[in-house]
Amino acid sequence: MKFICFNTMTEKGLTKKVNEFLQENQYIEIIKFDYEVGTSGYGVGILYNETKSM
């Protein structure tokens, strides 16, 4: 299992970073996806397994 965390000041920036990660890693199995909003920005944590490409 692997974990990656994204933090940005804007929701639009967070969406861009997460979408880029998912496009570059199309063959992962997402175990858990957490979204948080705080006073200093937005964050996403993704816990995933790498799978073999098809």
PDBQT receptor file of N, H, CA, C and O in Angstrom, charges set to zero:
ATOM      1  N   MET A   1       0.827  -1.180   0.000  1.00  0.00    +0.000 N 
ATOM      2  CA  MET A   1       0.000   0.000   0.000  1.00  0.00    +0.000 C 
ATOM      3  C   MET A   1       0.870   1.241   0.000  1.00  0.00    +0.000 C 
ATOM      4  O   MET A   1       1.967   1.259   0.558  1.00  0.00    +0.000 OA
ATOM      5  N   LYS A   2       0.357   2.267  -0.634  1.00  0.00    +0.000 N 
ATOM      6  H   LYS A   2      -0.534   2.252  -1.088  1.00  0.00    +0.000 HD
ATOM      7  CA  LYS A   2       1.050   3.548  -0.667  1.00  0.00    +0.000 C 
ATOM      8  C   LYS A   2       0.058   4.649  -0.308  1.00  0.00    +0.000 C 
ATOM      9  O   LYS A   2      -1.155   4.467  -0.410  1.00  0.00    +0.000 OA
ATOM     10  N   PHE A   3       0.595   5.800   0.117  1.00  0.00    +0.000 N 
ATOM     11  H   PHE A   3       1.580   5.948   0.201  1.00  0.00    +0.000 HD
ATOM     12  CA  PHE A   3      -0.230   6.944   0.493  1.00  0.00    +0.000 C 
ATOM     13  C   PHE A   3       0.330   8.191  -0.159  1.00  0.00    +0.000 C 
ATOM     14  O   PHE A   3       1.545   8.386  -0.218  1.00  0.00    +0.000 OA
ATOM     15  N   ILE A   4      -0.567   9.033  -0.648  1.00  0.00    +0.000 N 
ATOM     16  H   ILE A   4      -1.553   8.874  -0.601  1.00  0.00    +0.000 HD
ATOM     17  CA  ILE A   4      -0.163  10.323  -1.182  1.00  0.00    +0.000 C 
ATOM     18  C   ILE A   4      -1.116  11.381  -0.652  1.00  0.00    +0.000 C 
ATOM     19  O   ILE A   4      -2.313  11.140  -0.501  1.00  0.00    +0.000 OA
ATOM     20  N   CYS A   5      -0.568  12.551  -0.373  1.00  0.00    +0.000 N 
ATOM     21  H   CYS A   5       0.405  12.747  -0.495  1.00  0.00    +0.000 HD
ATOM     22  CA  CYS A   5      -1.352  13.646   0.187  1.00  0.00    +0.000 C 
ATOM     23  C   CYS A   5      -1.172  14.887  -0.690  1.00  0.00    +0.000 C 
ATOM     24  O   CYS A   5      -0.058  15.220  -1.093  1.00  0.00    +0.000 OA
ATOM     25  N   PHE A   6      -2.270  15.554  -0.974  1.00  0.00    +0.000 N 
ATOM     26  H   PHE A   6      -3.175  15.284  -0.647  1.00  0.00    +0.000 HD
ATOM     27  CA  PHE A   6      -2.238  16.800  -1.745  1.00  0.00    +0.000 C 
ATOM     28  C   PHE A   6      -2.813  17.911  -0.883  1.00  0.00    +0.000 C 
ATOM     29  O   PHE A   6      -3.842  17.726  -0.233  1.00  0.00    +0.000 OA
ATOM     30  N   ASN A   7      -2.154  19.067  -0.874  1.00  0.00    +0.000 N 
ATOM     31  H   ASN A   7      -1.319  19.218  -1.402  1.00  0.00    +0.000 HD
ATOM     32  CA  ASN A   7      -2.636  20.243  -0.152  1.00  0.00    +0.000 C 
ATOM     33  C   ASN A   7      -2.517  21.453  -1.053  1.00  0.00    +0.000 C 
ATOM     34  O   ASN A   7      -1.489  21.662  -1.696  1.00  0.00    +0.000 OA
ATOM     35  N   THR A   8      -3.579  22.252  -1.097  1.00  0.00    +0.000 N 
ATOM     36  H   THR A   8      -4.414  22.082  -0.574  1.00  0.00    +0.000 HD
ATOM     37  CA  THR A   8      -3.565  23.470  -1.898  1.00  0.00    +0.000 C 
ATOM     38  C   THR A   8      -4.347  24.569  -1.192  1.00  0.00    +0.000 C 
ATOM     39  O   THR A   8      -5.066  24.317  -0.225  1.00  0.00    +0.000 OA
ATOM     40  N   MET A   9      -4.195  25.770  -1.684  1.00  0.00    +0.000 N 
ATOM     41  H   MET A   9      -3.611  25.974  -2.469  1.00  0.00    +0.000 HD
ATOM     42  CA  MET A   9      -4.931  26.906  -1.135  1.00  0.00    +0.000 C 
ATOM     43  C   MET A   9      -6.340  27.007  -1.709  1.00  0.00    +0.000 C 
ATOM     44  O   MET A   9      -7.229  27.563  -1.063  1.00  0.00    +0.000 OA
ATOM     45  N   THR A  10      -6.557  26.475  -2.917  1.00  0.00    +0.000 N 
ATOM     46  H   THR A  10      -5.835  26.023  -3.441  1.00  0.00    +0.000 HD
ATOM     47  CA  THR A  10      -7.872  26.577  -3.558  1.00  0.00    +0.000 C 
ATOM     48  C   THR A  10      -8.408  25.196  -3.923  1.00  0.00    +0.000 C 
ATOM     49  O   THR A  10      -7.645  24.256  -4.141  1.00  0.00    +0.000 OA
ATOM     50  N   GLU A  11      -9.716  25.093  -3.983  1.00  0.00    +0.000 N 
ATOM     51  H   GLU A  11     -10.337  25.857  -3.806  1.00  0.00    +0.000 HD
ATOM     52  CA  GLU A  11     -10.341  23.829  -4.371  1.00  0.00    +0.000 C 
ATOM     53  C   GLU A  11     -10.036  23.501  -5.830  1.00  0.00    +0.000 C 
ATOM     54  O   GLU A  11      -9.868  22.335  -6.185  1.00  0.00    +0.000 OA
ATOM     55  N   LYS A  12      -9.965  24.525  -6.669  1.00  0.00    +0.000 N 
ATOM     56  H   LYS A  12     -10.102  25.472  -6.380  1.00  0.00    +0.000 HD
ATOM     57  CA  LYS A  12      -9.645  24.321  -8.091  1.00  0.00    +0.000 C 
ATOM     58  C   LYS A  12      -8.235  23.739  -8.242  1.00  0.00    +0.000 C 
ATOM     59  O   LYS A  12      -8.023  22.837  -9.053  1.00  0.00    +0.000 OA
ATOM     60  N   GLY A  13      -7.282  24.243  -7.475  1.00  0.00    +0.000 N 
ATOM     61  H   GLY A  13      -7.454  24.975  -6.816  1.00  0.00    +0.000 HD
ATOM     62  CA  GLY A  13      -5.918  23.720  -7.516  1.00  0.00    +0.000 C 
ATOM     63  C   GLY A  13      -5.847  22.281  -7.046  1.00  0.00    +0.000 C 
ATOM     64  O   GLY A  13      -5.089  21.479  -7.592  1.00  0.00    +0.000 OA
ATOM     65  N   LEU A  14      -6.638  21.952  -6.033  1.00  0.00    +0.000 N 
ATOM     66  H   LEU A  14      -7.254  22.603  -5.589  1.00  0.00    +0.000 HD
ATOM     67  CA  LEU A  14      -6.669  20.581  -5.525  1.00  0.00    +0.000 C 
ATOM     68  C   LEU A  14      -7.246  19.633  -6.569  1.00  0.00    +0.000 C 
ATOM     69  O   LEU A  14      -6.719  18.541  -6.786  1.00  0.00    +0.000 OA
ATOM     70  N   THR A  15      -8.315  20.049  -7.205  1.00  0.00    +0.000 N 
ATOM     71  H   THR A  15      -8.743  20.935  -7.030  1.00  0.00    +0.000 HD
ATOM     72  CA  THR A  15      -8.927  19.234  -8.257  1.00  0.00    +0.000 C 
ATOM     73  C   THR A  15      -7.935  18.963  -9.369  1.00  0.00    +0.000 C 
ATOM     74  O   THR A  15      -7.858  17.841  -9.870  1.00  0.00    +0.000 OA
ATOM     75  N   LYS A  16      -7.179  19.970  -9.760  1.00  0.00    +0.000 N 
ATOM     76  H   LYS A  16      -7.242  20.882  -9.353  1.00  0.00    +0.000 HD
ATOM     77  CA  LYS A  16      -6.187  19.814 -10.830  1.00  0.00    +0.000 C 
ATOM     78  C   LYS A  16      -5.108  18.803 -10.427  1.00  0.00    +0.000 C 
ATOM     79  O   LYS A  16      -4.765  17.918 -11.212  1.00  0.00    +0.000 OA
ATOM     80  N   LYS A  17      -4.576  18.931  -9.215  1.00  0.00    +0.000 N 
ATOM     81  H   LYS A  17      -4.854  19.649  -8.578  1.00  0.00    +0.000 HD
ATOM     82  CA  LYS A  17      -3.514  18.024  -8.758  1.00  0.00    +0.000 C 
ATOM     83  C   LYS A  17      -4.000  16.580  -8.665  1.00  0.00    +0.000 C 
ATOM     84  O   LYS A  17      -3.302  15.659  -9.090  1.00  0.00    +0.000 OA
ATOM     85  N   VAL A  18      -5.192  16.383  -8.111  1.00  0.00    +0.000 N 
ATOM     86  H   VAL A  18      -5.759  17.131  -7.766  1.00  0.00    +0.000 HD
ATOM     87  CA  VAL A  18      -5.724  15.021  -7.960  1.00  0.00    +0.000 C 
ATOM     88  C   VAL A  18      -5.998  14.410  -9.327  1.00  0.00    +0.000 C 
ATOM     89  O   VAL A  18      -5.661  13.250  -9.563  1.00  0.00    +0.000 OA
ATOM     90  N   ASN A  19      -6.606  15.176 -10.232  1.00  0.00    +0.000 N 
ATOM     91  H   ASN A  19      -6.880  16.118 -10.040  1.00  0.00    +0.000 HD
ATOM     92  CA  ASN A  19      -6.888  14.657 -11.575  1.00  0.00    +0.000 C 
ATOM     93  C   ASN A  19      -5.613  14.301 -12.326  1.00  0.00    +0.000 C 
ATOM     94  O   ASN A  19      -5.580  13.290 -13.028  1.00  0.00    +0.000 OA
ATOM     95  N   GLU A  20      -4.563  15.106 -12.195  1.00  0.00    +0.000 N 
ATOM     96  H   GLU A  20      -4.590  15.927 -11.624  1.00  0.00    +0.000 HD
ATOM     97  CA  GLU A  20      -3.282  14.791 -12.831  1.00  0.00    +0.000 C 
ATOM     98  C   GLU A  20      -2.707  13.488 -12.278  1.00  0.00    +0.000 C 
ATOM     99  O   GLU A  20      -2.214  12.652 -13.036  1.00  0.00    +0.000 OA
ATOM    100  N   PHE A  21      -2.769  13.318 -10.964  1.00  0.00    +0.000 N 
ATOM    101  H   PHE A  21      -3.169  13.997 -10.348  1.00  0.00    +0.000 HD
ATOM    102  CA  PHE A  21      -2.272  12.085 -10.347  1.00  0.00    +0.000 C 
ATOM    103  C   PHE A  21      -3.046  10.874 -10.855  1.00  0.00    +0.000 C 
ATOM    104  O   PHE A  21      -2.446   9.857 -11.201  1.00  0.00    +0.000 OA
ATOM    105  N   LEU A  22      -4.373  10.973 -10.904  1.00  0.00    +0.000 N 
ATOM    106  H   LEU A  22      -4.861  11.800 -10.622  1.00  0.00    +0.000 HD
ATOM    107  CA  LEU A  22      -5.200   9.847 -11.341  1.00  0.00    +0.000 C 
ATOM    108  C   LEU A  22      -4.981   9.527 -12.818  1.00  0.00    +0.000 C 
ATOM    109  O   LEU A  22      -5.030   8.359 -13.204  1.00  0.00    +0.000 OA
ATOM    110  N   GLN A  23      -4.741  10.537 -13.647  1.00  0.00    +0.000 N 
ATOM    111  H   GLN A  23      -4.701  11.485 -13.334  1.00  0.00    +0.000 HD
ATOM    112  CA  GLN A  23      -4.475  10.282 -15.063  1.00  0.00    +0.000 C 
ATOM    113  C   GLN A  23      -3.122   9.595 -15.253  1.00  0.00    +0.000 C 
ATOM    114  O   GLN A  23      -2.981   8.726 -16.113  1.00  0.00    +0.000 OA
ATOM    115  N   GLU A  24      -2.129   9.985 -14.450  1.00  0.00    +0.000 N 
ATOM    116  H   GLU A  24      -2.245  10.691 -13.751  1.00  0.00    +0.000 HD
ATOM    117  CA  GLU A  24      -0.800   9.388 -14.547  1.00  0.00    +0.000 C 
ATOM    118  C   GLU A  24      -0.752   7.987 -13.930  1.00  0.00    +0.000 C 
ATOM    119  O   GLU A  24       0.158   7.211 -14.223  1.00  0.00    +0.000 OA
ATOM    120  N   ASN A  25      -1.719   7.664 -13.086  1.00  0.00    +0.000 N 
ATOM    121  H   ASN A  25      -2.459   8.294 -12.849  1.00  0.00    +0.000 HD
ATOM    122  CA  ASN A  25      -1.751   6.380 -12.374  1.00  0.00    +0.000 C 
ATOM    123  C   ASN A  25      -3.108   5.714 -12.575  1.00  0.00    +0.000 C 
ATOM    124  O   ASN A  25      -3.856   5.503 -11.620  1.00  0.00    +0.000 OA
ATOM    125  N   GLN A  26      -3.412   5.391 -13.809  1.00  0.00    +0.000 N 
ATOM    126  H   GLN A  26      -2.804   5.562 -14.585  1.00  0.00    +0.000 HD
ATOM    127  CA  GLN A  26      -4.729   4.853 -14.148  1.00  0.00    +0.000 C 
ATOM    128  C   GLN A  26      -4.975   3.463 -13.586  1.00  0.00    +0.000 C 
ATOM    129  O   GLN A  26      -6.126   3.065 -13.408  1.00  0.00    +0.000 OA
ATOM    130  N   TYR A  27      -3.930   2.729 -13.308  1.00  0.00    +0.000 N 
ATOM    131  H   TYR A  27      -2.994   3.053 -13.452  1.00  0.00    +0.000 HD
ATOM    132  CA  TYR A  27      -4.081   1.336 -12.900  1.00  0.00    +0.000 C 
ATOM    133  C   TYR A  27      -3.810   1.137 -11.414  1.00  0.00    +0.000 C 
ATOM    134  O   TYR A  27      -3.104   0.207 -11.024  1.00  0.00    +0.000 OA
ATOM    135  N   ILE A  28      -4.372   2.011 -10.591  1.00  0.00    +0.000 N 
ATOM    136  H   ILE A  28      -4.945   2.766 -10.908  1.00  0.00    +0.000 HD
ATOM    137  CA  ILE A  28      -4.257   1.844  -9.146  1.00  0.00    +0.000 C 
ATOM    138  C   ILE A  28      -5.625   1.456  -8.583  1.00  0.00    +0.000 C 
ATOM    139  O   ILE A  28      -6.671   1.748  -9.162  1.00  0.00    +0.000 OA
ATOM    140  N   GLU A  29      -5.573   0.796  -7.450  1.00  0.00    +0.000 N 
ATOM    141  H   GLU A  29      -4.723   0.558  -6.980  1.00  0.00    +0.000 HD
ATOM    142  CA  GLU A  29      -6.790   0.452  -6.725  1.00  0.00    +0.000 C 
ATOM    143  C   GLU A  29      -6.853   1.381  -5.511  1.00  0.00    +0.000 C 
ATOM    144  O   GLU A  29      -6.000   1.305  -4.627  1.00  0.00    +0.000 OA
ATOM    145  N   ILE A  30      -7.850   2.249  -5.465  1.00  0.00    +0.000 N 
ATOM    146  H   ILE A  30      -8.543   2.311  -6.183  1.00  0.00    +0.000 HD
ATOM    147  CA  ILE A  30      -7.988   3.183  -4.354  1.00  0.00    +0.000 C 
ATOM    148  C   ILE A  30      -8.649   2.471  -3.183  1.00  0.00    +0.000 C 
ATOM    149  O   ILE A  30      -9.748   1.929  -3.303  1.00  0.00    +0.000 OA
ATOM    150  N   ILE A  31      -7.961   2.484  -2.054  1.00  0.00    +0.000 N 
ATOM    151  H   ILE A  31      -7.069   2.925  -1.956  1.00  0.00    +0.000 HD
ATOM    152  CA  ILE A  31      -8.445   1.851  -0.833  1.00  0.00    +0.000 C 
ATOM    153  C   ILE A  31      -9.279   2.845  -0.024  1.00  0.00    +0.000 C 
ATOM    154  O   ILE A  31     -10.367   2.522   0.453  1.00  0.00    +0.000 OA
ATOM    155  N   LYS A  32      -8.746   4.057   0.119  1.00  0.00    +0.000 N 
ATOM    156  H   LYS A  32      -7.863   4.319  -0.268  1.00  0.00    +0.000 HD
ATOM    157  CA  LYS A  32      -9.428   5.086   0.905  1.00  0.00    +0.000 C 
ATOM    158  C   LYS A  32      -9.090   6.454   0.337  1.00  0.00    +0.000 C 
ATOM    159  O   LYS A  32      -7.962   6.709  -0.085  1.00  0.00    +0.000 OA
ATOM    160  N   PHE A  33     -10.085   7.325   0.334  1.00  0.00    +0.000 N 
ATOM    161  H   PHE A  33     -11.001   7.118   0.677  1.00  0.00    +0.000 HD
ATOM    162  CA  PHE A  33      -9.950   8.669  -0.213  1.00  0.00    +0.000 C 
ATOM    163  C   PHE A  33     -10.544   9.631   0.811  1.00  0.00    +0.000 C 
ATOM    164  O   PHE A  33     -11.744   9.583   1.079  1.00  0.00    +0.000 OA
ATOM    165  N   ASP A  34      -9.716  10.505   1.386  1.00  0.00    +0.000 N 
ATOM    166  H   ASP A  34      -8.741  10.545   1.168  1.00  0.00    +0.000 HD
ATOM    167  CA  ASP A  34     -10.184  11.460   2.393  1.00  0.00    +0.000 C 
ATOM    168  C   ASP A  34     -10.035  12.885   1.886  1.00  0.00    +0.000 C 
ATOM    169  O   ASP A  34      -9.020  13.241   1.287  1.00  0.00    +0.000 OA
ATOM    170  N   TYR A  35     -11.051  13.692   2.131  1.00  0.00    +0.000 N 
ATOM    171  H   TYR A  35     -11.876  13.402   2.618  1.00  0.00    +0.000 HD
ATOM    172  CA  TYR A  35     -11.082  15.095   1.703  1.00  0.00    +0.000 C 
ATOM    173  C   TYR A  35     -11.269  15.958   2.937  1.00  0.00    +0.000 C 
ATOM    174  O   TYR A  35     -12.111  15.668   3.786  1.00  0.00    +0.000 OA
ATOM    175  N   GLU A  36     -10.472  17.033   3.036  1.00  0.00    +0.000 N 
ATOM    176  H   GLU A  36      -9.788  17.269   2.346  1.00  0.00    +0.000 HD
ATOM    177  CA  GLU A  36     -10.591  17.935   4.173  1.00  0.00    +0.000 C 
ATOM    178  C   GLU A  36     -10.518  19.380   3.732  1.00  0.00    +0.000 C 
ATOM    179  O   GLU A  36      -9.804  19.732   2.794  1.00  0.00    +0.000 OA
ATOM    180  N   VAL A  37     -11.278  20.211   4.436  1.00  0.00    +0.000 N 
ATOM    181  H   VAL A  37     -11.859  19.925   5.198  1.00  0.00    +0.000 HD
ATOM    182  CA  VAL A  37     -11.234  21.659   4.237  1.00  0.00    +0.000 C 
ATOM    183  C   VAL A  37     -10.815  22.265   5.562  1.00  0.00    +0.000 C 
ATOM    184  O   VAL A  37     -11.408  21.984   6.603  1.00  0.00    +0.000 OA
ATOM    185  N   GLY A  38      -9.796  23.092   5.513  1.00  0.00    +0.000 N 
ATOM    186  H   GLY A  38      -9.314  23.320   4.667  1.00  0.00    +0.000 HD
ATOM    187  CA  GLY A  38      -9.324  23.748   6.723  1.00  0.00    +0.000 C 
ATOM    188  C   GLY A  38      -9.229  25.245   6.519  1.00  0.00    +0.000 C 
ATOM    189  O   GLY A  38      -9.547  25.760   5.447  1.00  0.00    +0.000 OA
ATOM    190  N   THR A  39      -8.798  25.930   7.540  1.00  0.00    +0.000 N 
ATOM    191  H   THR A  39      -8.540  25.512   8.411  1.00  0.00    +0.000 HD
ATOM    192  CA  THR A  39      -8.682  27.386   7.450  1.00  0.00    +0.000 C 
ATOM    193  C   THR A  39      -7.551  27.811   6.518  1.00  0.00    +0.000 C 
ATOM    194  O   THR A  39      -7.552  28.930   6.005  1.00  0.00    +0.000 OA
ATOM    195  N   SER A  40      -6.586  26.915   6.301  1.00  0.00    +0.000 N 
ATOM    196  H   SER A  40      -6.586  26.006   6.718  1.00  0.00    +0.000 HD
ATOM    197  CA  SER A  40      -5.450  27.278   5.449  1.00  0.00    +0.000 C 
ATOM    198  C   SER A  40      -5.503  26.636   4.063  1.00  0.00    +0.000 C 
ATOM    199  O   SER A  40      -4.565  26.788   3.280  1.00  0.00    +0.000 OA
ATOM    200  N   GLY A  41      -6.590  25.920   3.749  1.00  0.00    +0.000 N 
ATOM    201  H   GLY A  41      -7.352  25.797   4.385  1.00  0.00    +0.000 HD
ATOM    202  CA  GLY A  41      -6.674  25.344   2.414  1.00  0.00    +0.000 C 
ATOM    203  C   GLY A  41      -7.449  24.043   2.367  1.00  0.00    +0.000 C 
ATOM    204  O   GLY A  41      -8.239  23.723   3.256  1.00  0.00    +0.000 OA
ATOM    205  N   TYR A  42      -7.195  23.305   1.297  1.00  0.00    +0.000 N 
ATOM    206  H   TYR A  42      -6.554  23.565   0.575  1.00  0.00    +0.000 HD
ATOM    207  CA  TYR A  42      -7.902  22.060   1.015  1.00  0.00    +0.000 C 
ATOM    208  C   TYR A  42      -6.899  20.915   0.957  1.00  0.00    +0.000 C 
ATOM    209  O   TYR A  42      -5.742  21.113   0.588  1.00  0.00    +0.000 OA
ATOM    210  N   GLY A  43      -7.346  19.717   1.325  1.00  0.00    +0.000 N 
ATOM    211  H   GLY A  43      -8.286  19.556   1.625  1.00  0.00    +0.000 HD
ATOM    212  CA  GLY A  43      -6.448  18.582   1.297  1.00  0.00    +0.000 C 
ATOM    213  C   GLY A  43      -7.152  17.296   0.920  1.00  0.00    +0.000 C 
ATOM    214  O   GLY A  43      -8.339  17.113   1.193  1.00  0.00    +0.000 OA
ATOM    215  N   VAL A  44      -6.399  16.406   0.284  1.00  0.00    +0.000 N 
ATOM    216  H   VAL A  44      -5.435  16.555   0.061  1.00  0.00    +0.000 HD
ATOM    217  CA  VAL A  44      -6.891  15.074  -0.069  1.00  0.00    +0.000 C 
ATOM    218  C   VAL A  44      -5.794  14.077   0.265  1.00  0.00    +0.000 C 
ATOM    219  O   VAL A  44      -4.620  14.304  -0.025  1.00  0.00    +0.000 OA
ATOM    220  N   GLY A  45      -6.190  12.974   0.877  1.00  0.00    +0.000 N 
ATOM    221  H   GLY A  45      -7.144  12.789   1.114  1.00  0.00    +0.000 HD
ATOM    222  CA  GLY A  45      -5.284  11.862   1.114  1.00  0.00    +0.000 C 
ATOM    223  C   GLY A  45      -5.812  10.647   0.375  1.00  0.00    +0.000 C 
ATOM    224  O   GLY A  45      -6.999  10.333   0.457  1.00  0.00    +0.000 OA
ATOM    225  N   ILE A  46      -4.938   9.966  -0.343  1.00  0.00    +0.000 N 
ATOM    226  H   ILE A  46      -3.973  10.221  -0.410  1.00  0.00    +0.000 HD
ATOM    227  CA  ILE A  46      -5.336   8.779  -1.096  1.00  0.00    +0.000 C 
ATOM    228  C   ILE A  46      -4.452   7.617  -0.670  1.00  0.00    +0.000 C 
ATOM    229  O   ILE A  46      -3.228   7.674  -0.792  1.00  0.00    +0.000 OA
ATOM    230  N   LEU A  47      -5.080   6.570  -0.173  1.00  0.00    +0.000 N 
ATOM    231  H   LEU A  47      -6.074   6.523  -0.075  1.00  0.00    +0.000 HD
ATOM    232  CA  LEU A  47      -4.412   5.321   0.164  1.00  0.00    +0.000 C 
ATOM    233  C   LEU A  47      -4.716   4.358  -0.978  1.00  0.00    +0.000 C 
ATOM    234  O   LEU A  47      -5.879   4.142  -1.317  1.00  0.00    +0.000 OA
ATOM    235  N   TYR A  48      -3.670   3.777  -1.573  1.00  0.00    +0.000 N 
ATOM    236  H   TYR A  48      -2.725   3.952  -1.298  1.00  0.00    +0.000 HD
ATOM    237  CA  TYR A  48      -3.895   2.971  -2.767  1.00  0.00    +0.000 C 
ATOM    238  C   TYR A  48      -2.901   1.822  -2.896  1.00  0.00    +0.000 C 
ATOM    239  O   TYR A  48      -1.851   1.803  -2.253  1.00  0.00    +0.000 OA
ATOM    240  N   ASN A  49      -3.266   0.868  -3.743  1.00  0.00    +0.000 N 
ATOM    241  H   ASN A  49      -4.119   0.883  -4.265  1.00  0.00    +0.000 HD
ATOM    242  CA  ASN A  49      -2.394  -0.228  -4.139  1.00  0.00    +0.000 C 
ATOM    243  C   ASN A  49      -2.063  -0.058  -5.608  1.00  0.00    +0.000 C 
ATOM    244  O   ASN A  49      -2.924   0.305  -6.409  1.00  0.00    +0.000 OA
ATOM    245  N   GLU A  50      -0.821  -0.320  -5.957  1.00  0.00    +0.000 N 
ATOM    246  H   GLU A  50      -0.121  -0.615  -5.306  1.00  0.00    +0.000 HD
ATOM    247  CA  GLU A  50      -0.454  -0.332  -7.376  1.00  0.00    +0.000 C 
ATOM    248  C   GLU A  50      -0.878  -1.668  -7.960  1.00  0.00    +0.000 C 
ATOM    249  O   GLU A  50      -0.696  -2.711  -7.331  1.00  0.00    +0.000 OA
ATOM    250  N   THR A  51      -1.441  -1.640  -9.156  1.00  0.00    +0.000 N 
ATOM    251  H   THR A  51      -1.589  -0.794  -9.667  1.00  0.00    +0.000 HD
ATOM    252  CA  THR A  51      -1.820  -2.866  -9.847  1.00  0.00    +0.000 C 
ATOM    253  C   THR A  51      -1.073  -2.922 -11.166  1.00  0.00    +0.000 C 
ATOM    254  O   THR A  51      -0.514  -1.924 -11.621  1.00  0.00    +0.000 OA
ATOM    255  N   LYS A  52      -1.070  -4.087 -11.768  1.00  0.00    +0.000 N 
ATOM    256  H   LYS A  52      -1.524  -4.897 -11.398  1.00  0.00    +0.000 HD
ATOM    257  CA  LYS A  52      -0.398  -4.228 -13.063  1.00  0.00    +0.000 C 
ATOM    258  C   LYS A  52      -1.221  -3.550 -14.144  1.00  0.00    +0.000 C 
ATOM    259  O   LYS A  52      -2.449  -3.629 -14.133  1.00  0.00    +0.000 OA
ATOM    260  N   SER A  53      -0.551  -2.884 -15.079  1.00  0.00    +0.000 N 
ATOM    261  H   SER A  53       0.447  -2.819 -15.089  1.00  0.00    +0.000 HD
ATOM    262  CA  SER A  53      -1.265  -2.238 -16.189  1.00  0.00    +0.000 C 
ATOM    263  C   SER A  53      -1.867  -3.296 -17.098  1.00  0.00    +0.000 C 
ATOM    264  O   SER A  53      -1.363  -4.414 -17.209  1.00  0.00    +0.000 OA
ATOM    265  N   MET A  54      -2.949  -2.913 -17.739  1.00  0.00    +0.000 N 
ATOM    266  H   MET A  54      -3.358  -2.005 -17.649  1.00  0.00    +0.000 HD
ATOM    267  CA  MET A  54      -3.650  -3.850 -18.621  1.00  0.00    +0.000 C 
ATOM    268  C   MET A  54      -3.111  -3.797 -20.014  1.00  0.00    +0.000 C 
ATOM    269  O   MET A  54      -3.587  -4.522 -20.887  1.00  0.00    +0.000 OA
TER     270      MET A  54
